[in-house]
Amino acid sequence: MKKLIFVLFTILAFSSCKKEPKTVYVSYKITETSAYTPTYIVSYTLADGTTKTIGGLTANKWISEKITAVEIGKYLSLSVEGNGGGIYEMFIYVNGTLDSRRDAGDGHGAQTLNTQIQY
């Protein structure tokens, strides 16, 4: 009888534990590879699903801050829009590993790279 009570108590204790959703960290990168110095705007998804936009960039390379606590299943987006003949490489990294990559260029409106966290 004591074993049965212990087993039932153990099952009850573990089944009532709240499971935290598994999360990852994400970072974004854009490399501008043309011979020009275009001005461009970057937009990207934050952990809470909102979008952050940074404009007036002219650097050859832009890297976002590390975005922590991004839940599994979340959709992410990175976009770039520029003028001045820019050619861009767009990257999304999940837990420090390349998840998605795309080439983009000026004159086509905003160029977007999307992914869904599946780790």
C-alpha positions as CSV (number, residue, x, y, z in Angstrom):
1,M,0.0,0.0,0.0
2,K,2.9,2.4,0.8
3,K,4.4,1.7,-2.6
4,L,1.1,2.5,-4.3
5,I,0.7,5.8,-2.4
6,F,4.4,6.7,-3.3
7,V,3.8,5.9,-7.0
8,L,0.6,8.0,-7.1
9,F,2.2,10.9,-5.2
10,T,5.2,10.8,-7.6
11,I,2.9,10.8,-10.7
12,L,0.8,13.6,-9.3
13,A,3.9,15.7,-8.4
14,F,5.5,15.4,-11.9
15,S,2.2,15.8,-13.8
16,S,1.5,19.1,-12.0
17,C,4.9,20.6,-12.9
18,K,4.5,23.5,-15.3
19,K,6.6,22.9,-18.4
20,E,8.4,25.9,-19.7
21,P,8.4,26.3,-23.5
22,K,11.7,25.5,-25.1
23,T,13.5,28.6,-26.4
24,V,16.4,29.5,-28.6
25,Y,18.4,32.6,-29.3
26,V,18.4,34.3,-32.7
27,S,20.6,36.8,-34.5
28,Y,20.3,38.5,-37.9
29,K,23.1,39.6,-40.3
30,I,23.2,41.6,-43.5
31,T,26.3,42.0,-45.6
32,E,26.4,44.6,-48.4
33,T,28.7,43.4,-51.2
34,S,28.4,45.9,-54.0
35,A,31.1,48.5,-55.0
36,Y,28.7,51.2,-54.0
37,T,27.7,52.7,-50.6
38,P,23.9,52.4,-50.6
39,T,21.7,53.5,-47.8
40,Y,19.4,50.7,-46.5
41,I,16.7,49.9,-44.0
42,V,16.5,46.6,-42.0
43,S,13.5,45.2,-40.3
44,Y,13.5,42.0,-38.2
45,T,11.4,40.0,-35.8
46,L,11.9,40.2,-32.0
47,A,11.2,37.4,-29.5
48,D,7.7,38.8,-28.7
49,G,6.7,38.7,-32.4
50,T,7.0,42.5,-32.9
51,T,9.2,44.0,-35.6
52,K,12.1,46.3,-35.1
53,T,13.2,48.6,-37.9
54,I,16.6,50.4,-38.3
55,G,17.1,52.9,-41.1
56,G,19.8,54.9,-42.7
57,L,22.4,52.2,-42.6
58,T,25.5,52.4,-44.9
59,A,27.9,49.9,-43.3
60,N,29.1,46.9,-45.3
61,K,27.9,44.6,-42.5
62,W,25.1,44.9,-40.0
63,I,24.5,42.4,-37.2
64,S,21.6,42.5,-34.7
65,E,21.8,42.0,-31.0
66,K,21.3,38.5,-29.7
67,I,17.6,38.0,-29.3
68,T,17.0,35.5,-26.5
69,A,13.9,33.5,-25.4
70,V,12.5,33.0,-28.9
71,E,10.0,30.1,-28.6
72,I,10.0,27.0,-30.8
73,G,7.5,27.3,-33.6
74,K,7.8,31.1,-33.9
75,Y,8.0,32.6,-37.4
76,L,10.9,35.0,-38.0
77,S,11.5,37.6,-40.7
78,L,14.4,39.7,-41.9
79,S,14.0,42.3,-44.6
80,V,16.2,44.8,-46.3
81,E,15.3,47.7,-48.6
82,G,17.8,50.0,-50.0
83,N,18.7,52.5,-52.8
84,G,22.0,53.2,-54.5
85,G,22.8,49.9,-56.2
86,G,23.2,47.7,-53.1
87,I,23.7,43.9,-53.3
88,Y,23.0,42.1,-50.0
89,E,23.4,38.8,-48.4
90,M,20.8,38.1,-45.6
91,F,21.3,35.6,-42.8
92,I,19.3,34.3,-39.9
93,Y,21.2,32.4,-37.2
94,V,19.5,30.2,-34.6
95,N,21.6,29.2,-31.5
96,G,24.7,30.5,-33.4
97,T,24.1,28.2,-36.4
98,L,23.1,29.5,-39.9
99,D,19.4,28.7,-40.4
100,S,18.5,30.6,-43.5
101,R,20.2,32.7,-46.2
102,R,19.1,34.8,-49.2
103,D,20.6,37.2,-51.7
104,A,18.8,40.5,-52.3
105,G,19.3,43.7,-54.3
106,D,18.1,47.3,-54.6
107,G,15.4,48.3,-57.0
108,H,13.0,45.5,-56.1
109,G,11.4,47.0,-53.0
110,A,11.8,45.2,-49.6
111,Q,13.4,41.8,-49.9
112,T,12.5,39.4,-47.2
113,L,13.9,36.2,-45.7
114,N,11.6,34.1,-43.5
115,T,12.0,31.0,-41.3
116,Q,10.2,29.1,-38.6
117,I,12.0,27.9,-35.5
118,Q,11.9,24.1,-35.5
119,Y,14.6,23.0,-33.0
